[in-house]
Amino acid sequence: MKTIVVLGAGKIGRMVAHFLGNSGDYQLRIGDTEPKATAHICKRVKAAEGHSVDFTSAKDIDKILSGADAVISCAPYHCNPLIAERAREARVHYLDLTEDVDVTRQVADLAKDAKSAFIPQCGLAPGFITICAVDLIRKMTDVQALRMRVGALPRFPRNRMKYNLTWSTEGLINEYCQPCEVIKNGELLQVQPLENLENLTIDGVEYEAFNTSGGLGTLAETLKDKVRAVDYKSLRYPGHNYLLKFLLKDLQLKDNQEELREIFERCLPTTFQDQIVIFVSAIGTFRNRLTENTYARTIYHQEIAGENWSGIQITTAAGVCTLLDLLMEGKIPQSGFVRQEEVPLSEFLNNRFGRYYA
């Protein structure tokens, strides 16, 4: 039985622990700064033990990693460089969920000549969205455009923003504030978040989409000079973008992100009744004809083993757990930096955790 360290016992960490700890194949060590959070998991997952871990302490991280096979970081994204550094030192496989571009670059640097695998961005977007996009263009030539749209949305919004908190508030604000990578005319560029607003309809529901940071993962770097145009946008209900610009620009909360986090967590209710909307479109040449290939799916919250889990918990945890399974089965590279675009969609969807996307 493999020993897996899960750092972070929040919403996603709980789902990861549920999937892995109840699979019969993994023994878990759950690390968090909050003992009550780890105790909550250990009461529900037999194959788990809780540890108090300061994510900024190399000593604490080294202790929990000792003798482990892999570590999954569900910790705040800014903690990942240290966790990755200690994983390299311990020769432990490393996986994370970060959408932050700079953090991923630091992880990639640490992965050079590493004896273990380093697989960042294993969630929904980046993560599954990348795997899906590469599969759409696999049989195409002269790919003109690749568009990726993802939304983690409440099913029953009641406020003017038409939004509830479903995942990390820090991560949400980070993607609203950081520059976004795109490919335009085959060239890798940076554009501003919240811009390039568009409206679209998926399965009869109207949404708006706009630039947000990190969703492309490493795909932009991989596809530059190969695809003419690539972009990623977040999906929201109409009107959300207007209010975000009011908060971030007019009220200058982009420069006071801790204050914005406090406002969001005080005023926006959380919900487990959500839906994950995924839309990917590729336009290119297939069998000598200009062809559009589209993947669209909506994934809802659901009850698993008698407990209600949100869609964002299920999809994010399913992503990283699938990558861990494929790693342990030897189906993806065992050392160095591993990109999401190296993972075959068929292998992903046939996995016991990846099936939640299918």
Residue pairs with C-beta under 8 A, 6 or more apart in sequence:
1 25
1 26
1 27
2 25
2 26
2 27
2 69
2 70
2 328
3 26
3 27
3 28
3 29
3 67
3 68
3 69
4 20
4 26
4 27
4 28
4 29
4 68
4 69
4 70
4 71
4 72
4 324
5 28
5 29
5 31
5 64
5 65
5 68
5 70
5 71
5 72
5 92
6 13
6 16
6 17
6 20
6 28
6 29
6 30
6 31
6 71
6 72
6 74
7 13
7 31
7 32
7 53
7 55
7 61
7 64
7 71
7 72
7 73
7 74
7 75
7 79
7 83
8 31
8 32
8 55
8 73
8 74
8 75
8 76
9 17
9 30
9 31
9 32
9 34
9 37
9 38
9 40
9 41
9 50
9 74
10 32
10 37
10 74
10 168
11 167
11 168
11 310
11 312
11 313
12 74
12 97
12 123
12 167
12 168
12 312
12 313
12 316
12 317
13 30
13 32
13 37
13 41
13 74
14 40
14 41
14 313
15 309
15 313
15 314
15 316
15 317
16 72
16 74
16 317
16 320
16 321
17 28
17 30
17 41
17 45
17 48
18 44
18 45
18 304
18 305
18 307
18 309
18 317
19 317
19 318
19 321
19 353
20 26
20 28
20 47
20 321
20 324
21 28
21 41
21 45
21 46
21 47
21 48
22 45
22 46
22 47
22 305
23 352
24 47
25 328
26 47
27 47
27 48
28 45
28 47
28 48
28 49
29 48
29 49
29 51
29 64
29 68
30 38
30 41
30 42
30 48
30 49
30 50
30 51
31 38
31 50
31 51
31 52
31 53
31 60
31 61
31 64
32 38
32 50
32 51
32 52
32 53
33 52
33 53
33 54
33 55
35 50
35 52
38 50
38 51
38 52
39 50
41 48
41 50
42 48
42 49
42 50
44 307
51 63
51 64
52 60
53 60
53 61
53 64
54 60
55 61
55 75
55 76
55 79
55 82
55 83
56 79
56 82
58 82
58 85
58 86
61 82
61 83
61 86
62 86
62 89
62 90
65 71
65 86
65 87
65 90
65 92
66 90
68 90
68 92
69 92
69 93
69 328
70 92
70 93
70 94
70 95
70 116
70 324
70 327
70 328
71 83
71 87
71 92
71 93
71 94
71 95
72 95
72 96
72 122
72 320
72 324
73 79
73 80
73 83
73 84
73 94
73 95
73 96
73 97
73 98
74 97
75 83
76 168
76 170
76 171
77 96
77 98
77 99
77 100
77 103
77 168
77 170
77 171
77 174
78 100
78 103
80 96
80 98
80 100
80 103
80 106
80 107
80 120
81 103
81 106
81 107
81 110
83 94
83 96
84 94
84 96
84 106
84 107
84 110
84 111
84 118
84 120
85 110
87 93
87 94
87 116
87 118
88 94
88 110
88 111
88 114
88 116
88 118
91 114
91 115
91 116
92 116
93 116
93 117
93 118
93 119
93 324
93 327
94 107
94 116
94 117
94 118
94 119
94 120
95 119
95 120
95 122
95 320
95 323
95 324
95 327
96 107
96 119
96 120
96 121
96 122
96 320
97 121
97 122
97 123
97 127
97 316
97 319
97 320
98 104
98 107
98 120
98 121
98 214
99 121
99 123
99 125
99 126
99 171
99 174
99 175
99 213
99 214
99 215
99 217
100 171
100 174
100 178
100 213
100 214
101 178
101 179
101 181
101 213
101 214
103 120
104 120
104 121
104 217
104 218
107 118
107 120
107 337
108 118
108 120
108 218
108 337
110 118
111 117
111 118
111 336
111 337
112 336
112 337
113 336
114 335
114 336
114 337
115 335
116 334
116 335
117 327
117 332
117 333
117 334
117 335
117 336
117 338
118 336
118 337
118 338
119 323
119 327
119 332
119 338
119 340
120 217
121 127
121 130
121 217
121 218
121 340
122 319
122 320
122 323
122 340
123 315
123 316
123 319
123 320
124 150
124 152
124 276
124 278
124 312
124 315
124 316
124 319
125 148
125 150
125 215
125 232
126 214
126 215
126 216
126 217
126 218
126 219
126 340
127 217
127 316
127 319
127 320
127 340
128 278
128 315
128 319
128 348
128 357
129 148
129 150
129 215
129 232
129 278
129 280
130 216
130 217
130 218
130 219
130 339
130 340
130 341
131 340
131 341
131 343
131 344
131 345
131 348
132 278
132 280
132 295
132 345
133 146
133 148
133 219
133 280
133 282
134 219
134 341
134 345
135 344
135 345
136 146
136 280
136 281
136 282
136 293
136 294
136 295
137 143
137 146
137 227
137 282
137 284
137 293
139 286
140 282
140 284
140 285
140 286
140 291
140 293
141 284
141 285
141 286
142 284
142 285
143 226
143 227
143 228
143 282
143 283
143 284
143 285
144 227
144 228
144 229
144 283
144 284
144 290
145 227
145 228
145 229
145 230
145 281
145 282
145 283
145 284
146 223
146 227
146 229
146 230
146 231
146 280
146 281
146 282
146 283
147 230
147 231
147 233
147 279
147 280
147 281
147 282
148 215
148 216
148 230
148 231
148 232
148 233
148 279
148 280
149 200
149 207
149 209
149 232
149 233
149 234
149 235
149 277
149 278
149 279
149 280
150 215
150 232
150 234
150 235
150 276
150 277
150 278
150 279
151 207
151 209
151 234
151 235
151 236
151 276
151 277
152 166
152 167
152 274
152 276
152 311
152 312
153 163
153 166
153 235
153 236
153 237
153 274
153 275
153 276
153 277
154 162
154 163
154 164
154 166
154 271
154 273
154 274
154 275
155 271
155 273
155 274
155 275
155 300
155 301
156 271
156 273
157 163
157 164
157 237
159 268
160 239
160 243
161 239
161 240
161 243
161 244
161 268
162 236
162 237
162 238
162 239
162 240
163 236
163 237
163 240
163 268
164 268
164 269
164 270
164 271
164 274
165 172
165 264
165 265
165 268
165 269
165 270
165 271
166 270
166 271
166 272
166 274
166 310
166 311
166 312
167 312
167 316
169 261
169 264
169 265
170 261
172 264
173 257
173 260
173 261
173 264
174 213
174 214
175 193
175 212
175 213
175 214
175 215
175 234
176 193
176 194
176 212
176 213
176 244
176 248
177 193
177 213
177 248
177 254
177 257
178 193
178 213
178 214
179 190
179 191
179 192
179 193
179 213
180 190
180 191
180 192
180 193
180 211
180 212
180 213
180 214
180 215
180 231
180 232
181 188
181 189
181 190
181 213
181 216
181 220
182 188
182 189
182 190
182 191
182 211
182 216
182 220
182 229
182 230
182 231
182 232
183 189
183 220
183 223
183 224
183 227
183 228
183 229
183 230
183 231
184 228
184 229
185 228
185 229
186 224
186 225
186 226
186 227
186 228
187 224
188 220
188 221
188 224
191 211
192 211
193 210
193 211
193 212
193 213
194 210
194 211
194 212
194 241
194 244
194 245
194 248
195 210
195 211
196 210
196 211
196 231
196 233
197 208
197 209
197 210
197 241
198 208
198 209
198 210
198 233
199 206
199 207
199 208
199 209
199 238
200 206
200 207
200 208
200 209
200 279
201 207
202 235
202 277
202 279
202 296
202 298
203 296
203 298
205 277
206 237
206 238
207 235
207 236
207 237
207 238
207 277
208 235
208 236
208 237
208 238
208 239
208 240
208 241
209 233
209 234
209 235
209 236
210 233
210 234
210 236
210 241
211 231
211 232
211 233
212 232
212 233
212 234
215 232
215 233
215 234
216 230
216 231
216 232
217 339
217 340
218 339
218 340
218 341
219 230
219 339
219 340
219 341
220 230
222 339
222 341
223 230
235 277
235 279
247 253
247 260
247 263
248 254
248 260
253 259
253 260
253 263
254 260
271 310
272 301
272 308
272 309
272 310
272 313
273 301
273 310
274 300
274 301
274 310
274 311
274 312
275 298
275 299
275 300
275 301
275 311
276 298
276 299
276 300
276 311
276 312
276 315
277 297
277 298
278 295
278 296
278 297
278 298
278 299
279 294
279 295
279 296
280 294
280 295
280 296
281 292
281 293
281 294
281 295
282 292
282 293
282 294
283 290
283 291
283 292
283 293
284 290
284 291
284 293
285 291
286 293
297 357
299 311
299 314
299 315
299 356
299 357
300 311
301 308
301 309
301 310
301 311
301 314
302 308
302 309
302 311
302 314
303 309
304 314
314 356
315 356
315 357
317 353
318 353
318 354
318 356
318 357
319 354
321 353
322 348
322 351
322 353
322 354
323 332
323 343
325 351
325 352
325 353
326 332
326 343
326 347
326 348
326 351
327 334
327 338
331 347
332 338
332 342
332 343
333 342
347 354
348 354
348 357
349 355
349 357
349 358
